[in-house]
Amino acid sequence: MIQSVASSPTQAGFGAQSLKQTGARSDSASSLSISSSAQSSQLTPEQQQQVQQLKEIDRKVHSHEQAHLAVGGDLVRGGASFSYQTGPDNIRYAVGGEVSIDASPGRTPKETIPKAQHIRATALAPAEPSSQDRSVAAKAARMENDARSELAVQQREEAANSAANSSRSGAGLYRKVEQSDATTTQVGGLLNSFA
């Protein structure tokens, strides 16, 4: 799951987000295999089933958070953090996790659009995104749409200013021709007399 770590005062609701997953994993693989084989004969069938479920949850949680880390790149703030549950075999299994990312907008709309796309891809990277992951992805999509709208407004304003400057410079050219028309006539008249 993705979690926010920073936010911009002007962009409440954005900032860092945390991608979370509920699931499980042991502290060390070697202690798991040694303890598991030694204790599996001491566990009841229900406890053995619970250990198997915790192992599966642990695998899913680590896979989920790894997907966020793999796609997140420079958005990731720190590594994945996990919450653990101790199983009947006295081994801790990850049953939840999160990856914090920077989900604040860029300085300009042109910077915000690709960043929002990256945030969305990071949030939706796992095979089964959590509700928090989907929420972060939705915020990133809104941030991208807002940036696109702002960029379109900026481009229209630039085009209007450019057109206004072009018409002013074109009109100015005609005024200069009008003003210099008398001079041109005199020069032209002189040219005709020499020809």
Backbone as a chain_set.jsonl record, in Angstrom:
{"seq": "MIQSVASSPTQAGFGAQSLKQTGARSDSASSLSISSSAQSSQLTPEQQQQVQQLKEIDRKVHSHEQAHLAVGGDLVRGGASFSYQTGPDNIRYAVGGEVSIDASPGRTPKETIPKAQHIRATALAPAEPSSQDRSVAAKAARMENDARSELAVQQREEAANSAANSSRSGAGLYRKVEQSDATTTQVGGLLNSFA", "coords": {"N": [[0.838, -1.172, 0.0], [0.454, 2.293, -0.643], [1.689, 5.192, 1.001], [1.296, 8.603, 1.998], [3.995, 10.911, 2.266], [4.784, 13.513, 2.121], [3.37, 16.762, 1.731], [1.96, 19.344, -0.235], [1.128, 22.618, 0.722], [-0.683, 23.933, -0.912], [-1.834, 21.944, -2.296], [-3.662, 20.153, -0.894], [-4.427, 16.877, 0.042], [-2.854, 15.742, -1.823], [0.579, 14.824, -2.048], [2.752, 12.9, -0.144], [2.042, 9.523, -0.385], [0.865, 6.402, 0.888], [1.252, 3.076, 0.03], [-0.466, 0.297, 0.881], [-0.606, -3.094, 2.041], [-2.25, -5.906, 3.249], [-1.043, -8.765, 4.844], [1.746, -11.371, 5.234], [5.264, -12.395, 6.565], [8.393, -14.083, 7.418], [11.122, -13.336, 9.742], [13.669, -14.396, 9.153], [14.771, -16.582, 6.611], [16.241, -18.879, 7.111], [15.817, -19.397, 9.848], [13.166, -19.926, 9.689], [12.97, -22.323, 8.176], [14.403, -24.134, 9.801], [13.146, -23.892, 12.339], [10.574, -24.41, 11.564], [10.574, -27.063, 10.601], [11.359, -28.391, 12.921], [9.395, -27.648, 14.729], [7.046, -28.309, 13.477], [6.206, -30.89, 13.957], [5.362, -30.594, 16.523], [3.179, -28.982, 16.449], [-0.364, -28.596, 16.321], [-2.743, -29.893, 13.923], [-4.427, -27.742, 13.195], [-2.88, -25.542, 13.927], [-0.711, -25.93, 12.241], [-1.979, -25.497, 9.826], [-2.633, -22.803, 10.171], [-0.061, -21.691, 10.219], [0.717, -22.225, 7.584], [-1.106, -20.592, 6.245], [-0.271, -18.088, 7.187], [2.297, -18.019, 6.087], [1.658, -17.88, 3.366], [0.28, -15.442, 3.27], [2.358, -13.757, 4.082], [4.119, -14.082, 1.902], [2.554, -12.93, -0.149], [2.251, -10.286, 0.794], [4.905, -9.322, 0.809], [5.49, -9.58, -1.927], [3.609, -7.807, -2.995], [4.409, -5.281, -1.901], [6.973, -5.181, -2.97], [6.413, -4.874, -5.665], [5.432, -2.237, -5.705], [7.798, -0.911, -4.949], [9.515, -1.59, -7.072], [8.411, -0.268, -9.3], [8.112, 2.308, -8.365], [10.582, 3.777, -8.075], [12.245, 6.841, -8.112], [10.217, 8.08, -6.695], [9.81, 6.79, -4.327], [10.061, 6.948, -0.834], [12.193, 5.979, 1.33], [12.228, 2.522, 2.365], [10.144, -0.414, 2.143], [7.798, -0.889, 4.769], [6.767, -3.095, 7.312], [4.112, -4.783, 9.053], [3.875, -7.17, 11.617], [2.921, -10.523, 12.583], [3.059, -12.939, 15.056], [3.347, -16.341, 14.556], [1.956, -19.608, 15.453], [4.224, -21.115, 15.535], [6.103, -19.552, 16.634], [7.36, -17.748, 14.937], [7.748, -14.689, 13.26], [5.513, -13.257, 10.989], [4.955, -11.274, 8.134], [2.107, -9.367, 7.953], [1.034, -7.155, 6.944], [1.823, -4.214, 5.068], [3.586, -1.294, 3.831], [4.546, 1.242, 1.48], [6.086, 4.277, 1.289], [5.586, 7.103, -0.736], [6.45, 10.025, -2.694], [3.938, 12.048, -3.503], [3.365, 14.555, -4.344], [2.478, 17.363, -6.443], [4.232, 18.398, -9.46], [6.429, 21.254, -10.13], [5.471, 22.678, -12.265], [2.751, 22.462, -14.669], [3.651, 20.908, -16.827], [5.636, 19.356, -15.632], [4.126, 18.06, -13.726], [2.328, 16.328, -15.057], [3.75, 13.926, -16.153], [4.738, 13.032, -13.692], [2.439, 12.511, -12.197], [1.426, 10.412, -13.711], [3.405, 8.518, -13.206], [3.08, 8.178, -10.445], [0.529, 7.06, -10.408], [1.001, 4.666, -11.836], [2.772, 3.444, -10.059], [1.141, 3.092, -7.813], [-0.714, 1.273, -8.805], [0.8, -0.928, -9.393], [1.014, -3.552, -8.077], [-0.349, -6.902, -8.457], [-2.833, -7.185, -7.271], [-4.138, -4.453, -6.353], [-4.61, -2.583, -3.327], [-7.39, -1.007, -1.555], [-6.477, 1.456, -0.654], [-4.331, 1.815, -2.403], [-5.726, 2.092, -4.82], [-7.089, 4.442, -4.252], [-4.982, 6.296, -4.088], [-4.105, 6.127, -6.732], [-6.357, 7.17, -8.032], [-6.331, 9.816, -7.067], [-3.959, 10.639, -8.231], [-4.658, 10.489, -10.934], [-6.605, 12.518, -11.012], [-4.938, 14.667, -10.388], [-3.3, 14.67, -12.641], [-5.21, 15.255, -14.657], [-6.025, 17.826, -13.824], [-3.601, 19.188, -14.159], [-3.277, 18.93, -16.918], [-5.464, 20.453, -17.79], [-4.75, 22.97, -16.778], [-2.399, 23.349, -18.22], [-3.43, 23.473, -20.828], [-4.913, 25.844, -20.663], [-2.812, 27.647, -20.231], [-1.455, 27.328, -22.673], [-3.411, 28.243, -24.49], [-3.553, 30.914, -23.661], [-0.949, 31.75, -24.252], [-0.983, 31.41, -27.039], [-2.955, 33.27, -27.72], [-1.739, 35.629, -26.846], [0.476, 35.606, -28.519], [-0.749, 35.796, -31.023], [-1.923, 38.288, -30.733], [0.355, 39.88, -30.474], [1.474, 39.415, -32.988], [-0.458, 40.546, -34.684], [-0.31, 43.169, -33.86], [2.315, 43.798, -34.558], [2.152, 43.421, -37.299], [0.236, 45.36, -38.022], [1.629, 47.561, -37.261], [3.649, 47.524, -39.139], [2.243, 48.175, -41.469], [1.495, 50.782, -40.774], [3.988, 51.997, -40.704], [4.653, 51.842, -43.395], [2.674, 53.492, -44.454], [3.426, 55.889, -43.264], [5.914, 56.284, -44.373], [5.335, 56.522, -46.99], [5.277, 58.903, -48.418], [7.979, 59.526, -48.552], [8.896, 57.373, -50.003], [7.682, 57.798, -52.423], [9.006, 60.07, -53.265], [11.594, 59.061, -53.464], [11.159, 57.075, -55.339], [10.344, 58.689, -57.439], [12.695, 59.98, -57.959], [14.252, 57.869, -58.795], [12.959, 57.193, -61.145], [13.578, 59.345, -62.677], [16.239, 59.074, -63.11], [16.416, 56.864, -64.662]], "CA": [[0.0, 0.0, 0.0], [1.236, 3.524, -0.708], [1.345, 6.171, 2.031], [1.828, 9.941, 1.78], [5.062, 11.344, 3.161], [4.939, 14.968, 2.05], [2.272, 17.365, 1.006], [2.081, 20.749, -0.56], [0.009, 23.314, 1.348], [-1.663, 24.324, -1.907], [-2.408, 20.752, -2.886], [-4.096, 19.238, 0.16], [-4.917, 15.647, -0.546], [-1.737, 15.166, -2.533], [1.761, 14.784, -1.214], [3.218, 11.534, -0.146], [0.987, 8.553, -0.159], [1.376, 5.105, 1.304], [0.597, 1.926, -0.565], [-0.477, -0.735, 1.921], [-1.118, -4.423, 1.762], [-2.355, -6.724, 4.449], [-0.53, -10.095, 4.549], [2.72, -11.878, 6.247], [6.594, -12.946, 6.225], [9.252, -14.346, 8.574], [12.315, -12.511, 9.864], [14.769, -14.978, 8.391], [14.396, -17.813, 5.934], [16.901, -20.016, 7.749], [15.129, -19.729, 11.091], [11.874, -20.476, 9.304], [13.087, -23.719, 7.783], [14.843, -24.921, 10.948], [12.081, -23.89, 13.337], [9.378, -24.99, 10.989], [10.677, -28.52, 10.585], [11.445, -28.881, 14.295], [8.161, -27.415, 15.46], [5.865, -28.793, 12.776], [5.741, -32.112, 14.619], [4.78, -30.21, 17.806], [1.978, -28.182, 16.22], [-1.6, -29.304, 15.987], [-3.088, -29.677, 12.507], [-4.973, -26.387, 13.037], [-1.753, -24.615, 13.997], [0.054, -26.096, 10.997], [-2.761, -24.815, 8.792], [-2.474, -21.373, 10.418], [1.301, -21.352, 9.79], [0.702, -22.212, 6.115], [-1.826, -19.383, 5.84], [0.606, -16.946, 7.467], [3.373, -18.048, 5.082], [1.087, -17.409, 2.103], [0.033, -14.004, 3.439], [3.686, -13.155, 4.11], [4.615, -14.066, 0.521], [1.75, -11.959, -0.905], [2.551, -8.935, 1.27], [6.223, -8.937, 0.301], [5.368, -9.436, -3.372], [2.83, -6.579, -3.211], [5.254, -4.108, -1.618], [8.083, -5.193, -3.923], [5.892, -4.31, -6.922], [5.448, -0.777, -5.535], [9.196, -0.463, -4.939], [10.097, -1.769, -8.404], [7.887, 0.741, -10.222], [8.18, 3.632, -7.738], [11.834, 4.473, -8.369], [12.584, 8.069, -7.375], [9.09, 8.53, -5.876], [9.827, 6.063, -3.053], [10.713, 7.608, 0.303], [12.528, 4.892, 2.249], [11.851, 1.209, 1.858], [8.857, -0.919, 2.599], [7.707, -1.197, 6.2], [5.829, -4.19, 7.486], [3.583, -5.121, 10.378], [4.075, -8.608, 11.768], [2.14, -11.34, 13.513], [3.802, -14.144, 15.424], [2.554, -17.548, 14.347], [2.046, -20.619, 16.506], [5.574, -21.658, 15.508], [6.925, -18.472, 17.211], [8.026, -17.001, 13.872], [6.978, -13.496, 12.872], [5.124, -13.201, 9.587], [4.422, -9.976, 7.718], [0.675, -9.44, 7.661], [0.679, -5.86, 6.366], [2.995, -3.448, 4.667], [3.357, -0.05, 3.105], [5.664, 1.929, 0.853], [5.794, 5.713, 1.223], [6.046, 7.762, -1.957], [6.175, 11.45, -2.842], [2.812, 12.196, -4.423], [3.08, 15.979, -4.522], [2.552, 17.762, -7.851], [5.457, 19.043, -9.913], [6.421, 22.72, -10.038], [4.701, 23.194, -13.391], [1.875, 21.425, -15.228], [4.441, 19.994, -17.67], [6.309, 18.423, -14.725], [3.117, 17.323, -12.969], [1.681, 15.28, -15.856], [4.451, 12.634, -16.082], [4.866, 12.596, -12.297], [1.144, 11.919, -11.829], [1.359, 9.112, -14.386], [4.317, 7.633, -12.467], [2.418, 7.889, -9.161], [-0.572, 6.131, -10.696], [1.589, 3.362, -12.176], [3.324, 2.881, -8.817], [0.022, 2.671, -6.966], [-1.408, 0.128, -9.4], [1.799, -1.93, -9.779], [0.751, -4.927, -7.63], [-1.388, -7.647, -9.164], [-4.107, -6.899, -6.598], [-4.003, -3.209, -5.583], [-5.512, -2.411, -2.184], [-8.276, 0.151, -1.697], [-5.608, 2.628, -0.495], [-3.602, 1.942, -3.665], [-6.669, 2.622, -5.814], [-7.352, 5.826, -3.871], [-3.803, 7.066, -4.506], [-4.14, 6.171, -8.195], [-7.432, 8.093, -8.418], [-5.836, 11.174, -6.801], [-2.942, 10.931, -9.256], [-5.387, 10.738, -12.183], [-7.177, 13.871, -10.901], [-3.83, 15.615, -10.452], [-2.898, 14.732, -14.052], [-6.252, 15.98, -15.393], [-5.928, 19.238, -13.449], [-2.393, 19.732, -14.788], [-3.558, 19.042, -18.357], [-6.357, 21.606, -17.957], [-3.95, 24.166, -16.543], [-1.482, 23.488, -19.358], [-4.227, 23.908, -21.975], [-5.208, 27.268, -20.449], [-1.557, 28.366, -20.48], [-1.167, 27.303, -24.111], [-4.355, 29.152, -25.146], [-3.137, 32.281, -23.351], [0.263, 32.03, -25.026], [-1.384, 31.547, -28.433], [-3.672, 34.546, -27.844], [-0.729, 36.688, -26.739], [1.294, 35.544, -29.724], [-1.574, 36.332, -32.108], [-2.067, 39.73, -30.498], [1.646, 40.491, -30.805], [1.641, 39.342, -34.442], [-1.327, 41.527, -35.333], [0.238, 44.485, -33.549], [3.525, 44.023, -35.344], [1.711, 43.541, -38.684], [-0.402, 46.666, -38.16], [2.702, 48.542, -37.156], [4.356, 47.516, -40.405], [1.442, 48.95, -42.4], [1.593, 52.181, -40.387], [5.3, 52.486, -41.146], [4.579, 52.009, -44.848], [1.884, 54.686, -44.687], [4.19, 57.055, -42.874], [7.055, 56.46, -45.26], [4.844, 56.53, -48.363], [5.693, 60.148, -49.059], [9.407, 59.402, -48.809], [9.067, 56.379, -51.059], [7.287, 58.434, -53.675], [10.09, 60.949, -53.671], [12.721, 58.223, -53.89], [10.741, 56.453, -56.587], [10.374, 59.71, -58.467], [14.08, 60.21, -58.303], [14.738, 56.697, -59.545], [12.425, 57.273, -62.498], [14.239, 60.407, -63.426], [17.587, 58.63, -63.507], [16.326, 55.714, -65.546]], "C": [[0.88, 1.232, 0.0], [0.746, 4.496, 0.347], [1.997, 7.502, 1.697], [2.945, 10.227, 2.759], [5.276, 12.837, 3.133], [3.711, 15.525, 1.373], [2.534, 18.835, 0.816], [0.906, 21.467, 0.069], [-1.059, 23.719, 0.347], [-2.355, 23.125, -2.515], [-2.793, 19.768, -1.797], [-4.701, 18.016, -0.493], [-3.857, 14.992, -1.399], [-0.546, 15.251, -1.61], [2.276, 13.388, -1.239], [2.047, 10.646, 0.18], [1.635, 7.239, 0.244], [0.564, 4.008, 0.662], [0.682, 0.8, 0.445], [-1.057, -2.045, 1.413], [-1.199, -5.165, 3.08], [-1.949, -8.143, 4.081], [0.498, -10.554, 5.587], [4.093, -12.332, 5.73], [7.467, -13.127, 7.458], [10.476, -13.458, 8.58], [13.493, -13.094, 9.113], [14.359, -16.325, 7.841], [15.02, -19.018, 6.622], [16.214, -20.397, 9.046], [13.767, -20.337, 10.796], [11.996, -21.954, 8.986], [13.5, -24.605, 8.958], [13.715, -25.038, 11.963], [10.858, -24.608, 12.815], [9.439, -26.506, 11.009], [10.698, -29.087, 12.002], [10.111, -28.75, 15.013], [6.926, -27.983, 14.767], [5.327, -30.072, 13.397], [5.075, -31.794, 15.959], [3.478, -29.424, 17.652], [0.789, -29.071, 15.916], [-1.889, -29.087, 14.507], [-3.655, -28.276, 12.258], [-3.85, -25.353, 13.043], [-0.894, -24.709, 12.737], [-0.655, -25.393, 9.841], [-2.608, -23.297, 8.93], [-1.092, -20.91, 9.965], [1.348, -21.281, 8.265], [-0.013, -20.97, 5.593], [-0.963, -18.148, 6.057], [1.755, -16.879, 6.469], [2.87, -17.5, 3.748], [0.815, -15.901, 2.162], [1.354, -13.251, 3.387], [4.247, -13.02, 2.687], [3.883, -13.003, -0.298], [2.091, -10.521, -0.505], [3.905, -8.469, 0.713], [6.208, -8.736, -1.211], [4.668, -8.12, -3.723], [3.712, -5.34, -3.03], [6.437, -4.031, -2.572], [7.647, -4.609, -5.264], [5.865, -2.784, -6.845], [6.878, -0.248, -5.622], [9.81, -0.521, -6.338], [9.658, -0.676, -9.371], [8.127, 2.151, -9.686], [9.43, 4.425, -8.02], [12.068, 5.678, -7.484], [11.421, 8.633, -6.551], [9.151, 7.939, -4.465], [10.638, 6.824, -2.017], [10.989, 6.557, 1.353], [12.126, 3.575, 1.618], [10.461, 0.843, 2.318], [8.912, -1.121, 4.111], [6.574, -2.204, 6.367], [5.306, -4.251, 8.908], [3.568, -6.651, 10.438], [3.097, -9.224, 12.752], [2.978, -12.585, 13.796], [2.875, -15.347, 15.294], [2.701, -18.527, 15.509], [3.421, -21.279, 16.57], [6.598, -20.656, 16.053], [7.775, -17.741, 16.178], [7.113, -15.836, 13.496], [6.744, -13.515, 11.364], [4.565, -11.816, 9.282], [2.955, -10.169, 7.346], [0.157, -8.126, 7.082], [1.942, -5.123, 5.995], [2.607, -2.178, 3.958], [4.664, 0.486, 2.564], [5.264, 3.393, 0.747], [6.391, 6.295, -0.051], [5.724, 9.253, -1.901], [5.089, 11.591, -3.9], [2.425, 13.662, -4.591], [3.182, 16.334, -6.005], [3.909, 18.361, -8.176], [5.34, 20.556, -9.798], [5.591, 23.363, -11.136], [3.761, 22.103, -13.884], [2.65, 20.426, -16.09], [5.21, 18.977, -16.824], [5.298, 17.524, -14.014], [2.544, 16.159, -13.76], [2.456, 13.961, -15.807], [4.61, 12.121, -14.648], [3.573, 11.935, -11.843], [0.979, 10.549, -12.48], [2.237, 8.086, -13.668], [3.699, 7.234, -11.123], [1.32, 6.849, -9.38], [-0.041, 4.735, -11.009], [2.155, 2.676, -10.934], [2.208, 2.343, -7.933], [-0.645, 1.405, -7.492], [-0.456, -0.997, -9.803], [1.499, -3.35, -9.299], [-0.369, -5.58, -8.439], [-2.771, -7.368, -8.58], [-3.958, -5.637, -5.748], [-5.032, -3.135, -4.453], [-6.422, -1.204, -2.436], [-7.476, 1.445, -1.537], [-4.825, 2.877, -1.788], [-4.502, 2.564, -4.74], [-7.007, 4.088, -5.525], [-6.198, 6.732, -4.31], [-3.784, 7.201, -6.031], [-5.206, 7.147, -8.688], [-7.002, 9.546, -8.189], [-4.809, 11.582, -7.85], [-3.608, 11.225, -10.598], [-6.021, 12.128, -12.169], [-6.081, 14.924, -11.018], [-3.36, 15.773, -11.903], [-3.92, 15.526, -14.867], [-6.211, 17.475, -15.088], [-4.73, 19.898, -14.131], [-2.608, 19.899, -16.291], [-4.46, 20.247, -18.639], [-5.586, 22.908, -17.803], [-2.988, 24.421, -17.706], [-2.227, 23.978, -20.596], [-4.567, 25.389, -21.868], [-3.962, 28.098, -20.74], [-1.251, 28.435, -21.971], [-2.116, 28.213, -24.883], [-3.97, 30.604, -24.907], [-1.894, 32.665, -24.139], [-0.073, 32.238, -26.495], [-2.094, 32.88, -28.662], [-2.687, 35.709, -27.768], [0.129, 36.739, -27.982], [0.536, 36.135, -30.909], [-1.728, 37.837, -31.963], [-0.765, 40.448, -30.854], [1.882, 40.482, -32.303], [0.786, 40.381, -35.132], [-0.833, 42.936, -35.051], [1.46, 44.757, -34.408], [3.17, 44.143, -36.82], [1.078, 44.888, -38.936], [0.648, 47.759, -38.092], [3.48, 48.642, -38.454], [3.594, 48.341, -41.435], [1.5, 50.43, -42.064], [2.922, 52.767, -40.844], [5.314, 52.721, -42.649], [3.796, 53.267, -45.177], [2.7, 55.938, -44.394], [5.338, 57.319, -43.85], [6.638, 56.538, -46.719], [5.293, 57.787, -49.096], [7.169, 60.074, -49.42], [9.649, 58.452, -49.957], [8.728, 56.995, -52.395], [8.407, 59.334, -54.17], [11.281, 60.142, -54.166], [12.385, 57.576, -55.211], [10.79, 57.463, -57.732], [11.796, 59.996, -58.912], [14.631, 59.06, -59.124], [14.235, 56.77, -60.968], [13.154, 58.32, -63.318], [15.643, 59.998, -63.85], [17.513, 57.51, -64.519], [16.21, 56.055, -66.97]], "O": [[1.959, 1.214, 0.593], [-0.458, 4.622, 0.573], [3.112, 7.54, 1.176], [2.876, 9.846, 3.927], [5.897, 13.382, 4.045], [3.084, 14.861, 0.548], [3.234, 19.477, 1.599], [-0.222, 20.985, -0.032], [-2.228, 23.838, 0.712], [-3.373, 23.28, -3.19], [-2.288, 18.645, -1.784], [-5.418, 18.13, -1.488], [-3.948, 13.796, -1.677], [-0.677, 15.72, -0.479], [2.236, 12.739, -2.285], [1.165, 11.017, 0.954], [2.811, 7.002, -0.031], [-0.665, 4.004, 0.737], [1.777, 0.388, 0.828], [-1.874, -2.085, 0.494], [-0.308, -5.055, 3.922], [-2.456, -8.685, 3.099], [0.288, -10.238, 6.758], [4.169, -12.652, 4.543], [7.304, -12.404, 8.441], [10.839, -12.887, 7.551], [14.25, -12.349, 8.49], [13.689, -17.111, 8.511], [14.392, -20.073, 6.708], [16.039, -21.582, 9.328], [13.27, -21.165, 11.56], [11.203, -22.758, 9.476], [12.992, -25.719, 9.093], [13.366, -26.136, 12.397], [10.188, -25.332, 13.551], [8.471, -27.165, 11.389], [10.12, -30.143, 12.257], [9.732, -29.615, 15.802], [5.875, -28.125, 15.392], [4.121, -30.314, 13.368], [4.316, -32.609, 16.483], [2.755, -29.227, 18.629], [0.921, -30.148, 15.335], [-1.326, -28.176, 13.9], [-3.389, -27.685, 11.212], [-3.866, -24.403, 12.26], [-0.411, -23.698, 12.228], [-0.017, -24.776, 8.989], [-2.471, -22.59, 7.932], [-0.971, -19.833, 9.382], [1.959, -20.367, 7.711], [0.423, -20.365, 4.613], [-0.926, -17.258, 5.207], [2.145, -15.789, 6.049], [3.574, -16.743, 3.078], [1.094, -15.178, 1.205], [1.458, -12.22, 2.722], [4.781, -11.974, 2.319], [4.509, -12.259, -1.053], [2.206, -9.644, -1.361], [4.023, -7.353, 0.208], [6.847, -7.815, -1.719], [5.088, -7.409, -4.636], [3.755, -4.465, -3.894], [6.861, -2.938, -2.945], [8.427, -3.926, -5.926], [6.233, -2.108, -7.807], [7.133, 0.751, -6.294], [10.537, 0.387, -6.741], [10.461, -0.208, -10.178], [8.322, 3.085, -10.463], [9.355, 5.642, -8.19], [12.09, 5.564, -6.258], [11.62, 9.574, -5.783], [8.61, 8.516, -3.521], [11.75, 7.281, -2.284], [10.126, 6.264, 2.182], [11.727, 3.535, 0.455], [9.704, 1.678, 2.814], [9.954, -1.482, 4.659], [5.567, -2.164, 5.659], [5.975, -3.824, 9.849], [3.288, -7.328, 9.448], [2.534, -8.555, 13.618], [3.532, -13.198, 12.884], [1.774, -15.369, 15.844], [3.479, -18.294, 16.434], [3.744, -21.935, 17.561], [7.806, -20.874, 15.952], [8.811, -17.172, 16.524], [5.892, -15.972, 13.424], [7.659, -13.758, 10.577], [3.801, -11.255, 10.068], [2.613, -11.025, 6.53], [-1.027, -8.006, 6.769], [3.009, -5.384, 6.55], [1.463, -1.999, 3.537], [5.739, 0.228, 3.104], [4.219, 3.715, 0.18], [7.539, 6.022, -0.402], [4.841, 9.685, -1.159], [5.316, 11.28, -5.069], [1.286, 13.97, -4.941], [3.904, 15.667, -6.747], [4.645, 18.781, -7.283], [4.293, 21.081, -9.419], [5.068, 24.463, -10.962], [3.951, 20.934, -13.551], [2.343, 19.234, -16.086], [5.413, 17.845, -17.263], [5.587, 16.36, -13.734], [2.296, 15.097, -13.188], [1.866, 12.944, -15.446], [4.617, 10.911, -14.418], [3.609, 10.903, -11.172], [0.447, 9.628, -11.86], [1.857, 6.922, -13.538], [3.79, 6.076, -10.717], [1.204, 5.883, -8.626], [-0.565, 3.74, -10.51], [2.028, 1.461, -10.782], [2.327, 1.255, -7.369], [-1.088, 0.562, -6.712], [-0.871, -1.931, -10.491], [1.715, -4.29, -10.064], [-1.216, -4.903, -9.022], [-3.761, -7.32, -9.31], [-3.683, -5.73, -4.552], [-6.174, -3.567, -4.607], [-6.242, -0.474, -3.411], [-7.765, 2.432, -2.214], [-4.675, 4.022, -2.214], [-4.078, 3.456, -5.475], [-7.189, 4.88, -6.449], [-6.428, 7.816, -4.845], [-3.481, 8.272, -6.557], [-4.981, 7.872, -9.657], [-7.277, 10.411, -9.021], [-4.791, 12.727, -8.301], [-3.167, 12.116, -11.324], [-5.989, 12.84, -13.173], [-6.269, 15.953, -11.667], [-3.057, 16.883, -12.341], [-3.543, 16.373, -15.677], [-6.348, 18.298, -15.993], [-4.827, 21.024, -14.62], [-2.175, 20.893, -16.874], [-4.246, 20.974, -19.609], [-5.748, 23.834, -18.598], [-2.789, 25.562, -18.122], [-1.708, 24.813, -21.336], [-4.517, 26.112, -22.862], [-4.038, 29.127, -21.412], [-0.835, 29.478, -22.476], [-1.695, 28.885, -25.824], [-4.043, 31.431, -25.815], [-1.797, 33.786, -24.64], [0.478, 33.132, -27.137], [-1.867, 33.542, -29.675], [-2.789, 36.664, -28.539], [0.474, 37.824, -28.449], [1.103, 36.885, -31.704], [-1.672, 38.574, -32.948], [-0.793, 41.513, -31.471], [2.435, 41.44, -32.844], [1.245, 41.036, -36.068], [-0.927, 43.809, -35.915], [1.609, 45.861, -34.933], [3.823, 44.9, -37.538], [1.349, 45.51, -39.963], [0.554, 48.766, -38.794], [3.924, 49.726, -38.831], [4.191, 49.112, -42.186], [1.549, 51.262, -42.97], [2.976, 53.903, -41.317], [5.915, 53.684, -43.126], [4.183, 54.03, -46.062], [2.679, 56.909, -45.151], [5.681, 58.472, -44.109], [7.493, 56.613, -47.601], [5.65, 57.728, -50.273], [7.562, 60.523, -50.497], [10.516, 58.695, -50.796], [9.407, 56.745, -53.391], [8.717, 59.353, -55.361], [11.904, 60.495, -55.167], [13.222, 57.527, -56.112], [11.217, 57.145, -58.842], [12.061, 60.225, -60.092], [15.403, 59.277, -60.057], [14.969, 56.454, -61.904], [13.316, 58.171, -64.529], [16.175, 60.514, -64.832], [18.511, 57.24, -65.187], [16.126, 55.163, -67.814]]}, "num_chains": 1, "name": "protein.A"}
